[in-house]
Amino acid sequence: MTPIRCIAVDDEPLALEVISQFAAKVPGLSLLATFQNPMEALQFLQEQPADLIFLDIHMPDLSGIDFLKILNPSPLVIFTTAHAEYATQSYELDAVDYLLKPIQFDRFLKAVNKAIREKARIFPSDAAEAEQGERNYLFIKSDVRYFKVNLKDILFIEGMRDYIAVHTGHQRILTLTSMTRMLEKLPDDDFMRVHKSFIININHISLIQNNRVYIGQREIPISSSYREDLQRLIDKMSQ
């Protein structure tokens, strides 16, 4: 896979440090540089084009939104900000995603995976990415056995200390892994984390009510740290 070349622009040094640490953990993501000054970032991009920008919206000299409007053509953009009210405007500008500070690693990873798929869509000659996008199943190891599970059959995934339980309509498979690692393997168009102990397949949601999501007869809690992501999904899909 061709690495995704990215930069980060944010007037807060701590925010840049967090993005740098997270980017170093993600294979296939190459962080070229970080900038507190957006004008320096513009100059850098003239000489070294990037595929992706992590871009703070609220900056004193030049807002991230104005920064993006200057770029032509524009790379893929993931907005980062402490101000939730900018979410709608970021999607109007065709941003890949919107990360609310303080950024959590699993949410960062989800946004990067969106960017990877978007790049594969724009440049379909990247065979490795195209193949990854077409895969619709997982092999899940449980003890000495490997279960082939179609993604569409997964209802939800439950964290259980060192193990996770993958629930389908007819079985529960225990596997020794973490929720974060499991989330990396799932397409975020269909799966999202709603609690530290639960990942759900949004295609199987039957009801959302009072900070609970219902999949079949199972009631799953929605934690405050993931409620905003779920609400954005609901708003996007509501008529």
C-alpha positions in Angstrom: 0.0 0.0 0.0 1.3 3.4 -0.9 1.6 5.5 2.3 -0.7 8.4 2.8 1.4 11.5 3.1 -0.1 13.9 5.6 0.6 17.1 7.5 -1.0 18.6 10.7 -1.9 22.3 11.2 -2.9 23.5 14.6 -1.9 26.5 16.7 -1.8 24.3 19.8 1.5 22.5 20.3 -0.1 19.8 22.5 -2.7 19.0 19.8 0.2 18.5 17.3 2.0 16.3 19.7 -1.1 14.1 20.1 -1.5 13.8 16.3 2.1 13.0 15.9 2.0 10.2 18.5 -1.2 8.7 17.0 0.1 8.9 13.4 3.3 7.0 14.4 1.1 4.1 15.5 -0.8 3.8 12.1 0.9 1.7 9.4 0.6 3.4 6.0 0.3 6.9 7.4 3.4 9.1 6.9 3.3 12.4 8.8 5.6 14.7 6.8 5.4 17.8 9.1 3.4 19.7 11.6 2.7 23.4 11.7 1.5 26.0 14.2 1.6 28.7 11.5 -0.9 28.0 8.7 1.0 30.3 6.3 4.1 28.1 6.7 1.9 25.1 6.0 0.7 26.7 2.7 4.3 27.3 1.7 5.2 23.7 2.5 2.4 22.3 0.4 3.5 24.3 -2.6 6.8 22.3 -2.6 5.6 18.9 -1.1 2.0 18.0 -1.9 0.2 15.9 0.7 -2.6 13.5 0.4 -4.2 14.4 3.8 -4.3 17.4 6.2 -5.3 17.3 9.9 -6.6 20.8 10.1 -7.6 22.8 13.2 -10.6 25.0 12.4 -10.2 27.7 15.1 -6.8 29.4 14.5 -6.1 33.1 15.2 -4.6 34.3 11.9 -6.3 32.1 9.4 -9.1 29.7 10.2 -9.0 26.2 9.0 -12.0 26.7 6.8 -10.3 29.7 5.1 -7.1 27.7 4.8 -9.0 25.0 2.9 -10.6 27.4 0.6 -7.2 28.7 -0.5 -6.0 25.3 -1.6 -6.6 24.3 -5.2 -6.7 21.4 -5.6 -7.4 20.5 -2.0 -6.0 17.4 -0.4 -8.3 15.2 1.8 -9.0 17.0 5.1 -9.8 15.8 8.6 -10.9 18.8 10.7 -9.8 18.9 14.3 -11.4 21.3 16.8 -12.7 21.8 20.3 -15.8 23.5 19.0 -18.6 21.1 18.1 -20.7 23.8 16.4 -18.4 23.7 13.3 -19.3 20.1 12.5 -22.0 20.9 9.9 -19.8 23.4 8.1 -17.0 20.9 7.9 -19.2 18.3 6.1 -20.4 21.0 3.7 -16.7 21.4 2.7 -16.5 17.7 1.9 -14.2 17.0 4.8 -13.4 13.3 5.3 -14.2 13.5 9.0 -14.4 15.8 12.0 -12.4 15.1 15.2 -13.5 16.7 18.4 -10.7 17.5 21.0 -9.5 15.9 23.1 -9.0 13.3 20.3 -9.1 9.6 21.2 -7.0 7.1 19.3 -9.8 4.9 18.2 -11.7 7.9 16.8 -8.5 9.1 15.1 -8.0 5.7 13.6 -11.6 5.6 12.3 -11.0 8.9 10.5 -7.8 7.7 9.0 -9.5 4.6 7.7 -12.1 6.8 6.0 -9.3 8.8 4.3 -7.7 5.5 3.1 -10.9 4.4 1.5 -11.5 7.8 0.0 -8.0 7.8 -1.5 -8.7 4.3 -2.9 -11.9 5.6 -4.5 -10.2 8.6 -6.1 -7.2 6.4 -7.2 -8.6 3.0 -7.9 -5.3 1.8 -9.4 -4.1 1.2 -5.9 -4.9 -2.6 -6.1 -4.2 -3.3 -2.4 -6.8 -0.7 -1.2 -9.3 -1.8 -3.8 -9.0 -5.4 -2.6 -9.4 -4.3 1.0 -12.5 -2.4 0.2 -14.1 -5.4 -1.4 -13.5 -7.9 1.4 -16.8 -8.6 3.1 -15.7 -11.2 5.7 -13.3 -11.8 8.5 -11.5 -14.9 9.8 -11.9 -14.8 13.6 -9.6 -17.0 15.7 -11.1 -18.7 18.7 -8.7 -21.1 20.5 -7.4 -23.3 17.7 -10.3 -22.7 15.3 -10.8 -20.0 12.7 -14.4 -18.9 12.0 -15.2 -17.2 8.7 -17.8 -14.6 9.5 -19.6 -12.4 7.0 -19.5 -8.7 8.1 -23.2 -8.3 7.4 -24.0 -11.1 9.9 -22.2 -9.4 12.8 -24.8 -7.8 15.1 -22.4 -6.3 17.7 -19.1 -6.9 19.4 -18.8 -6.9 23.2 -15.6 -6.2 25.1 -14.9 -8.8 27.9 -11.5 -7.9 29.6 -8.8 -9.6 27.5 -11.3 -11.1 25.2 -14.1 -9.8 22.9 -17.3 -11.6 21.9 -18.5 -11.3 18.3 -22.3 -11.7 18.3 -24.0 -12.9 15.1 -27.6 -13.9 14.7 -26.8 -17.6 15.5 -23.5 -17.7 17.5 -21.1 -15.9 19.9 -17.4 -16.2 19.1 -14.8 -15.4 21.7 -11.4 -14.2 20.5 -8.3 -12.9 22.2 -7.9 -9.3 21.0 -8.8 -5.7 21.9 -11.7 -3.6 20.9 -9.3 -1.1 19.2 -7.7 -3.8 17.1 -11.1 -5.3 16.1 -12.4 -1.8 15.1 -9.4 -1.4 12.7 -10.6 -4.4 10.7 -14.2 -3.2 10.3 -15.5 -0.8 7.7 -16.7 2.3 9.5 -19.5 2.8 7.1 -21.2 -0.1 8.8 -19.6 -0.3 12.3 -19.1 2.2 15.0 -18.2 2.2 18.7 -20.9 3.4 21.0 -19.3 2.4 24.4 -15.9 1.3 25.6 -17.3 -2.2 25.7 -19.5 -2.2 22.5 -19.1 -1.9 18.8 -22.3 -2.1 16.8 -23.3 -2.9 13.2 -25.5 0.1 12.4 -27.5 -1.9 9.8 -29.0 -4.0 12.6 -30.2 -1.1 14.8 -33.9 -1.4 15.6 -34.3 1.5 18.0 -32.4 4.3 19.7 -33.9 5.7 22.9 -32.7 7.2 26.2 -28.9 6.7 25.6 -29.6 3.1 24.6 -29.4 1.4 21.2 -31.4 -1.7 20.6 -30.2 -4.5 18.3 -32.9 -7.2 18.3 -33.7 -7.8 22.0 -30.3 -6.6 23.2 -30.1 -3.3 24.9 -26.7 -1.6 24.5 -25.6 1.6 26.3 -24.3 4.7 24.5 -21.5 6.4 26.5 -21.1 10.2 26.5 -17.8 10.1 24.6 -19.4 8.4 21.6 -22.9 9.9 21.7 -22.0 12.8 19.4 -20.7 10.5 16.6 -23.9 8.5 16.8 -26.0 11.6 16.7 -24.2 12.9 13.6 -25.0 9.5 11.9 -28.6 9.8 12.9 -28.9 13.3 11.6 -27.2 12.3 8.4 -29.6 9.4 7.8 -32.8 11.0 9.1 -35.5 12.3 6.7 
